[in-house]
Amino acid sequence: SLLLGMDNIEPLTRIGEKVEAKKVSRDGLMFLPDVVVRQCVLARWRDLQVLMDDFLKADEDQSGNLDKEEFAKMVAKHEPGIPAAMIDMFFETLDKDNDGRVSAQEFREEMTPGAVR
């Protein structure tokens, strides 16, 4: 058997039965492709080795957050020639609460692998 000895397991749906699938909301769920992309972006981000000191210097208005412009300047200063699309991916990944800013806490969490989240 192709199931390698699992012939006695009931199929999920017997032939001829109509089973209605339960509707599940996708809001707030991360799917495997999203998780993989996020992990790849974070790995690339960590390769840049941007430090908290860089964050503090980039925070021009001393708000404790980096807006997109401050963030882009910081990353471009750290790695000249980096594509704007990559900076956008970093920003969107680090801005976990989607408020249009990367807070010191959001930044710190991704600078320290294994940090309590």
KOLDREN-196433 format. One record per residue (C-alpha): residue number from 1; x, y, z. Coordinates in nm, 2 decimals, decimal comma. Each point is the difference from the previous one (the first is absolute). Example, Ala and Ser with C-alpha at 12.3 -4.5 7.8 and 13.67 -1.06 7.14 Angstrom:
+-----+--------+--------+--------+
!   n !      X !      Y !      Z !
+-----+--------+--------+--------+
!   1 !   1,23 !  -0,45 !   0,78 !
!   2 !   0,14 !   0,34 !  -0,07 !
+-----+--------+--------+--------+
REM end
This chain:
+-----+--------+--------+--------+
!   n !      X !      Y !      Z !
+-----+--------+--------+--------+
!   1 !   0,00 !   0,00 !   0,00 !
!   2 !   0,11 !   0,36 !  -0,06 !
!   3 !  -0,10 !   0,08 !   0,35 !
!   4 !   0,26 !  -0,24 !   0,14 !
!   5 !  -0,23 !  -0,20 !   0,23 !
!   6 !  -0,25 !   0,27 !   0,07 !
!   7 !  -0,29 !  -0,17 !  -0,19 !
!   8 !  -0,22 !  -0,01 !   0,31 !
!   9 !  -0,02 !   0,38 !   0,03 !
!  10 !  -0,34 !   0,15 !  -0,09 !
!  11 !   0,02 !   0,24 !  -0,29 !
!  12 !  -0,09 !   0,36 !   0,09 !
!  13 !  -0,29 !  -0,01 !  -0,24 !
!  14 !  -0,16 !  -0,31 !  -0,13 !
!  15 !  -0,07 !  -0,02 !  -0,36 !
!  16 !  -0,35 !   0,13 !  -0,07 !
!  17 !  -0,03 !   0,20 !   0,32 !
!  18 !  -0,03 !   0,37 !  -0,03 !
!  19 !   0,18 !   0,18 !   0,28 !
!  20 !  -0,03 !   0,37 !   0,04 !
!  21 !   0,32 !   0,17 !   0,09 !
!  22 !   0,01 !   0,22 !   0,31 !
!  23 !   0,06 !   0,36 !  -0,09 !
!  24 !   0,31 !   0,14 !   0,17 !
!  25 !   0,09 !   0,37 !   0,00 !
!  26 !   0,35 !   0,07 !  -0,12 !
!  27 !   0,02 !   0,33 !   0,18 !
!  28 !   0,30 !   0,01 !   0,23 !
!  29 !   0,13 !  -0,34 !  -0,11 !
!  30 !   0,35 !  -0,05 !  -0,14 !
!  31 !   0,04 !  -0,26 !  -0,27 !
!  32 !   0,31 !  -0,19 !  -0,08 !
!  33 !   0,11 !   0,22 !  -0,29 !
!  34 !  -0,04 !   0,30 !   0,22 !
!  35 !   0,20 !  -0,16 !   0,28 !
!  36 !   0,28 !  -0,10 !  -0,24 !
!  37 !   0,03 !   0,35 !  -0,15 !
!  38 !   0,00 !   0,16 !   0,34 !
!  39 !   0,28 !  -0,23 !   0,12 !
!  40 !   0,21 !   0,06 !  -0,31 !
!  41 !  -0,05 !   0,38 !   0,03 !
!  42 !   0,10 !  -0,02 !   0,37 !
!  43 !   0,31 !  -0,21 !  -0,08 !
!  44 !   0,11 !   0,26 !  -0,26 !
!  45 !  -0,08 !   0,28 !   0,25 !
!  46 !   0,22 !  -0,16 !   0,27 !
!  47 !   0,28 !  -0,04 !  -0,25 !
!  48 !   0,02 !   0,38 !  -0,02 !
!  49 !   0,08 !   0,01 !   0,37 !
!  50 !  -0,17 !   0,33 !   0,06 !
!  51 !   0,03 !   0,08 !   0,37 !
!  52 !  -0,21 !   0,18 !   0,25 !
!  53 !   0,25 !   0,29 !  -0,01 !
!  54 !  -0,08 !   0,03 !  -0,37 !
!  55 !  -0,37 !   0,02 !   0,08 !
!  56 !   0,06 !   0,27 !   0,26 !
!  57 !   0,21 !   0,21 !  -0,24 !
!  58 !  -0,27 !  -0,04 !  -0,28 !
!  59 !  -0,28 !   0,11 !   0,23 !
!  60 !   0,04 !   0,37 !  -0,10 !
!  61 !  -0,31 !   0,13 !   0,18 !
!  62 !   0,08 !  -0,21 !   0,32 !
!  63 !  -0,34 !  -0,15 !   0,00 !
!  64 !   0,11 !  -0,35 !   0,09 !
!  65 !  -0,12 !  -0,12 !  -0,34 !
!  66 !   0,13 !   0,00 !  -0,36 !
!  67 !  -0,24 !   0,11 !  -0,27 !
!  68 !   0,05 !  -0,14 !  -0,35 !
!  69 !   0,23 !   0,29 !  -0,10 !
!  70 !   0,23 !  -0,02 !   0,30 !
!  71 !   0,01 !  -0,38 !  -0,03 !
!  72 !   0,09 !   0,02 !  -0,37 !
!  73 !   0,28 !   0,24 !   0,06 !
!  74 !   0,14 !  -0,22 !   0,28 !
!  75 !   0,00 !  -0,31 !  -0,22 !
!  76 !   0,14 !   0,18 !  -0,31 !
!  77 !   0,28 !   0,14 !   0,22 !
!  78 !   0,08 !  -0,34 !   0,13 !
!  79 !  -0,01 !  -0,17 !  -0,34 !
!  80 !   0,02 !   0,25 !  -0,29 !
!  81 !  -0,17 !  -0,11 !  -0,32 !
!  82 !  -0,25 !  -0,23 !   0,17 !
!  83 !  -0,32 !  -0,01 !  -0,21 !
!  84 !  -0,30 !   0,21 !   0,13 !
!  85 !  -0,22 !  -0,31 !  -0,02 !
!  86 !   0,23 !  -0,18 !   0,24 !
!  87 !  -0,02 !   0,29 !   0,24 !
!  88 !  -0,38 !  -0,01 !  -0,02 !
!  89 !   0,00 !  -0,37 !   0,08 !
!  90 !   0,22 !   0,06 !   0,30 !
!  91 !  -0,23 !   0,28 !   0,12 !
!  92 !  -0,32 !  -0,19 !  -0,05 !
!  93 !   0,14 !  -0,31 !   0,18 !
!  94 !   0,14 !   0,19 !   0,30 !
!  95 !  -0,32 !   0,22 !   0,03 !
!  96 !  -0,19 !  -0,28 !   0,17 !
!  97 !  -0,30 !   0,22 !   0,11 !
!  98 !  -0,03 !   0,16 !  -0,35 !
!  99 !  -0,01 !   0,35 !   0,14 !
! 100 !   0,24 !   0,14 !  -0,26 !
! 101 !   0,30 !   0,02 !   0,25 !
! 102 !   0,26 !  -0,24 !   0,13 !
! 103 !   0,01 !   0,04 !   0,37 !
! 104 !   0,32 !  -0,05 !   0,21 !
! 105 !  -0,17 !  -0,31 !   0,14 !
! 106 !  -0,08 !  -0,15 !  -0,34 !
! 107 !   0,35 !   0,08 !  -0,11 !
! 108 !   0,16 !  -0,15 !   0,31 !
! 109 !  -0,20 !  -0,33 !  -0,03 !
! 110 !   0,14 !  -0,07 !  -0,34 !
! 111 !   0,36 !   0,10 !   0,08 !
! 112 !   0,02 !  -0,26 !   0,27 !
! 113 !  -0,09 !  -0,35 !  -0,13 !
! 114 !  -0,19 !  -0,19 !   0,27 !
! 115 !  -0,11 !   0,31 !   0,18 !
! 116 !  -0,32 !  -0,03 !   0,20 !
! 117 !  -0,28 !   0,12 !  -0,22 !
+-----+--------+--------+--------+
REM end
